[in-house]
Amino acid sequence: MTTERVNPPGLSPPAGFSHAVVASGSRVVFLAGQTALDADGKVVGRTLPEQFEKALANLLAALTAAGGSPADLARVTVYATDVQAYRAHARELGRLWRRLAGRDYPAMAVVQVVRLWDEEALVELDGFAVLP
């Protein structure tokens, strides 16, 4: 698989995402929304950063099980119950992302939602990856 991150000079410089990702490969993996659920199906973590870390780890675990790696991510959508809180924690969330997924950022969006499937969940991530 090859990916090219495209960040046109006429757009605001991206921080923690890419404006576009051109991916070519032979397999597309669609990743279901992941929250901070543990193996018993219980939401873990009380803070947004704690839940973000677990949700991202869950997303990456699903990707790894499908034969991919973080560099294969082409698109991730973050659903947050409080975008203002997400922005307030942006630096910490960025550090967590880089530690778990590296610096090859996919195209991303953050969307505020009223609530998630699990009432205690503060954040959910879904996306897709293109594998060789």
C-alpha positions in Angstrom: 0.0 0.0 0.0 1.1 3.5 -0.6 -0.2 6.7 0.9 0.4 10.2 0.1 -0.6 13.0 2.5 -1.8 16.0 0.7 -1.8 19.4 2.5 -2.2 22.2 -0.1 -0.4 25.5 0.7 -3.7 27.4 0.1 -5.3 25.7 3.1 -4.6 26.4 6.8 -1.7 24.2 8.0 -3.0 21.0 9.5 -2.2 20.1 13.1 -2.8 16.5 14.0 -4.5 15.5 10.7 -4.0 15.6 7.0 -6.3 17.5 4.6 -6.3 14.6 2.2 -4.8 11.1 2.0 -4.4 9.4 -1.4 -4.2 5.7 -0.7 -3.7 2.8 -3.1 -3.7 -0.8 -2.2 -5.6 -4.0 -2.6 -7.8 -4.1 0.6 -9.9 -1.6 2.4 -10.7 -2.2 6.0 -13.7 -0.4 7.5 -13.4 0.1 11.2 -16.5 0.2 13.4 -16.9 2.9 16.0 -14.8 2.2 19.1 -15.3 3.7 22.5 -13.5 3.1 25.8 -14.9 -0.4 26.3 -12.8 -3.0 28.1 -13.0 -6.7 27.3 -16.0 -7.1 29.5 -18.0 -4.4 27.6 -17.6 -1.7 30.3 -16.6 1.9 29.6 -13.3 2.6 31.4 -11.8 6.0 32.2 -13.6 9.0 33.7 -11.8 11.7 31.7 -11.9 12.5 28.0 -8.1 11.7 27.6 -8.4 8.4 29.4 -11.4 7.4 27.2 -9.7 8.7 24.0 -6.6 6.6 24.7 -8.7 3.4 25.2 -11.0 4.1 22.2 -7.9 4.7 20.0 -6.2 1.5 21.4 -9.4 -0.4 20.6 -9.6 1.0 17.0 -5.9 0.1 16.5 -6.5 -3.4 17.9 -9.2 -4.0 15.4 -7.0 -2.7 12.6 -4.1 -4.9 13.7 -6.4 -7.9 13.8 -7.4 -7.2 10.2 -3.7 -7.1 9.2 -3.1 -3.4 9.2 -1.0 -0.8 11.1 -1.6 2.8 12.1 0.2 4.0 9.0 -2.5 2.3 6.9 -5.3 4.6 8.3 -6.7 6.8 5.6 -9.7 8.3 7.4 -10.7 8.6 11.1 -13.8 10.4 12.5 -13.9 11.4 16.1 -17.3 11.7 17.7 -17.2 13.7 20.9 -20.0 14.6 23.3 -18.2 17.9 24.1 -16.1 19.5 21.3 -15.1 22.3 23.7 -13.6 19.8 26.1 -12.0 18.0 23.2 -10.3 21.3 22.1 -9.2 22.0 25.7 -7.4 18.6 25.8 -6.1 18.8 22.2 -2.4 18.8 23.2 -2.8 15.8 25.4 -4.9 13.9 22.9 -2.3 14.7 20.2 0.4 13.2 22.5 -1.7 10.1 23.0 -2.3 9.8 19.2 1.5 10.1 18.5 2.4 7.5 21.1 -0.1 5.0 19.9 -0.5 5.7 16.2 2.6 7.7 15.2 2.8 10.8 13.0 1.3 9.6 9.8 -2.0 11.4 10.3 -5.1 10.3 8.4 -7.7 12.6 7.1 -9.8 13.4 10.2 -12.9 15.1 11.4 -14.2 15.8 14.9 -18.0 15.9 15.2 -20.0 16.8 18.3 -22.8 14.4 19.1 -25.6 14.5 21.8 -24.6 11.2 23.2 -23.0 7.9 22.2 -24.4 4.3 22.3 -22.9 3.8 25.8 -24.2 6.6 27.9 -20.9 6.9 29.9 -18.8 7.2 26.7 -17.4 10.7 26.0 -15.7 9.8 22.6 -15.9 7.3 19.8 -13.6 6.8 16.8 -14.2 5.1 13.5 -12.5 5.0 10.2 -11.0 3.1 7.4 -7.6 1.9 6.3 -6.2 0.8 2.9 -3.9 -2.2 3.2 -1.4 -3.6 0.6 
